[in-house]
């Protein structure tokens, strides 16, 4: 009798092991490649950048593997500190303008029928099917001293002579806004499109006007999409350097340009890594804030 019980328990254990294998293997097959990719191409390079940031620069631009906090001290230098603050201001300004322009556009698209909305979304994406260098060069051609904009301003008598638009912060910001606008529109469109219309109808039935409904119903319930847009616009704007290189002509410097120069022509990898760590910290902070506000989708409207 005891032998039969032992045999039954062994069979149960074997069955449990098989069930575990059946559940574990598909999970590993799905998550394994992604996890391996993230470890090899995200986690390890990020840890290496953090490690390099605490090293020092050699005489000939090589990395001296000796612990030093000099790179982080250099970030507090007046020159670099001003560039960092300027980059943060430009990133905030670009993000705010993308939200102010993108939210009404996303709301307009979300209120349209699905077929019309799909066509409007396509119009947003079409410019990104062209080469980015062509788009940036087109801004230079439009705003050059003898370009269409200056010609129009002089023809209408609004200016006596050509205005210098190229290689200025204003043109760089314009290029960033046009580059980042789709990344602001799409998350907000997705959030607005999922908005339950019964809430809006209930608000109207209770006598709330359009402004009150938008402030107390639409805006809070679509805040996750707004916050996603902030992350998708702010972080790339803070680190991008191609737009400022092209439209700034080397005269407009942001964090991304300095990082590129430190890893390239200047060959000060520890300082470039320290600046990169600064961007990583800002990114992690925004992701942390996003996770804290992620539950806002489930909040009650009061």
N, C-alpha and C positions, 0 to 999 in steps of 0.2 A: 504493500500500500504506500509506504514511504517512497519507494522507487518511482511509483506513478506520479506522486506529488512533485518529486524532484524533476521528473521528465516534463511535467506540465509547466513548472516554473521556468525551466530552461527554454521551453518553446515560447513562453511569453516574453522572456528576455530577448530571444532571437527576433521575435516579431517586433518588439519595441525598437531594437537596433535597426531593423529594416525600415521601419516607419521614420526613424530619425534620418537615415540615409536618404530616403525618398524626399523628405522635406528639405534636407540640408543641401543636397547636390544641386537642385534647381536654383536655390537661393545663391549658392556660390557661383553657379554658371552665369547668373544675371549680374550679381554685384561684384564678382571677382575681377573681370576685366576693367570695369570702371574704377574700382578701388586701386588696382595696380597702376592704371593710367594716372590717377590723381597722385599716388605716392611718387611715381617716377618723374612726372613732368610738372607737378605743382608743389608738393610738400618738400621733396628733397632740394629742388632749386631755391625755394623760399628759405629753407634752413641754411643753405649755402650762402645766400645773400646776407642773411643776418650774421652769419659767421664772418664773412668778409668785412662787414661794416665795423667790426671790432679789431681789424688788423690795421697795419700802417702801410704807407706808400714808400717804395724804394726810390733811390736816386734816379733810376732810369725808367720809372713808371711801373715797375713790377710790384707785386704784393709781398710785403714782408710779413710772414706769419708769426707776428709777435703782438700780444694783446695791447690794444691802445684805444683810448676813448677820444682821440684827437678829432676824428671825423665828426662825432656828435658835438664836440665843442665848436667846430667850424660852422656848424649849422646855426649857431647863435651869433655868428659874426654879422655885423650890420648889413653887409652886402647880400649875403644869402638869406638873412632873415627878411629883408625887404622883398626879395623875389618870392619867398614862400608866402608872405602875406598878400602880395600882389596876385599870385596864382590862386590863392584861396578866394580873394575878392572876385576875380574874373570867373572862377568856377561857380561861385554863389550867384553872381549876376547872370551868367549864362543859364543856370538851372532855373532861376526865377522867371526869366523871359521865356524859356521853353515851356514852363508850366502855364504862364499867362497866355501864351499863344496856343499851346497844345491842348489845354483843357477845353476851351470852347469848340475847337475843331473836333476833338474826340467826342464831345457831347453831341455835336451836330451829326457826326457819322453814326453814333450809336442810336440816334433817334430815327435814322433812315431805315427803309427795308433792307433785308440782308443782301439782296443783289446789288442795290445801290451802294451799300456800305462796303461791299467787297471791291467795287470799282474805285471808290474813293481811297480805300486802303492801298489799292494797286497804284494809284497816282502818287501816293506818298513814297512808295518803295521804288518806283521807276528811276528816279535820279540816282539811287544807290546801285543801279545796275551799270552805271558808267564809271569809268576810272576816276578815282578821287583826285588825281593830279589834274585831270581835265577840268573837273569842277572848280578846283582851287585856282587854276590858271584863268578860268573864265571870270572869276571875281576880279583878278588883277587887270584883265582887259577892260572890264566894265568900268572900273574905278580909276584907271590911270589918268594922267593929266590931260591927255587928248582923247579920253574915252567918252562913251555916250553920256554918262552922268555929268561930267564936267561940261561937256558941250551943251547939254540941255540947260544947266544952271546959268551958263553965260548967255545962251540964246534968249532965255526968259528975263535976263537982267537981274537975277537974284544974286549973282556974284560978278565982280569986275574982272576976275582972273581965275585960273584953275585952282582948285583946292587940293591939297595933298591928302589923299585917302590911303594910298598904298603904303605898306610898311608902317602901319600905325596900329595901336591897340584896338581902335574901333573896328577896323576891317577884320582883324583877327577874331574879335568877339562875334562879328557877323558870320564869319566862316564857321565858327564853332556852333553857333545857333542853328545854322542850316544843316550842319553835319549831325547834330544831336537831336534835332526836333523829332524825327521818327521814333527814337528811343523813348521820348516822352509821351508821344501820342498813343502808341500801341498799348502799353500797360493801362493807361487811363481809359482807353476805349474798351478794353476787355473788362475793366471794373464797372464802367458805366453800363455796358451792354448787359451785364448780369444783374443789374439793379432791378429789384422787384417793383414793378409798376403799381402794385396794389398799395404800397406805402405812399406813393405820390397821390394816388386817388383818394386814399384815406385822409391825407393832409388837406387836399382840396375840399373834401366833404366837411371837414371840421372848420373850414373858413380861413385857412392859411393862404396868404398870397404867394406868388411865385418866388419872391425873394426869401420869404420865411421858409418855404419848402426846400429851397436850395440850401439855405444855411443850416437847417436842422435835420434834413433828411438826406438829400443828395450828396452834399459834401462830406458828412461823416461816414456814410456808407461806402463812398468811393475813395476814402482816404488810403486804404491799402494800395490801390493803383497809383495814387499820387506819390506815395512814399517809394514805391517801386520805380517810378519815373525819376524821382530825385536821385536814387542810387545809380540808376543806369545812365544818367546824364552827368551828375557831379563827379563820379569817380573817373570816367574816361576824360572828361574835360580837364581835370586836375593833372592828369599825366600825359595827355596827348602833346606831341611836339611837331607833327607834320604840318598842321594848320598854321601854327605860329612860325615855323620855318619858312613856309611858302609865302604866306600873306604878311609876315613880319619882316621878311628879308634879312634875318639875323639880327635885327635891331630890337625885336621884342622877345624877351626871354621869360620863360616860365619854368616851373620845376622840371617838366619833361625835357625841355631843351638842355638844362644843366645836367640832368642825369645822362642824356645821350652824349653830351660833350665829355663828361667825366669818364665814361666807359670807352669813348672813342678817341678824339684828338688829344685831350689832356691826359688821359691814362691815369686817372686817380680813382681806381676801382673802390677803395674803402669809402671815399666820400660819396661816390655814386651809389654805393650800396646803402649807405646811411640815409640818403635821400629816398631811396626805394623803400627802405624800412618805414620811413615816415608815411609814405603813401599806403603801405600795408596796414599800418596802425589806423590811419583814417578810414580805410576800407573796412577793417574789422569793427571799428566803432559804429559805422553806419549799419553794417550787417547785424550787430548786436541790438541797435535801436530798432531795426526792422523786426527782429524776432520778438522784441518786447511789445511792439505795437501790432503784431500779427493777429492777435485775438480781437482786434477792433472790428473785424468782420462780424463777430458774433455779439457785438454790444447792442444794447437796447437803445432805441431812439426815444429821447425824452423831449 
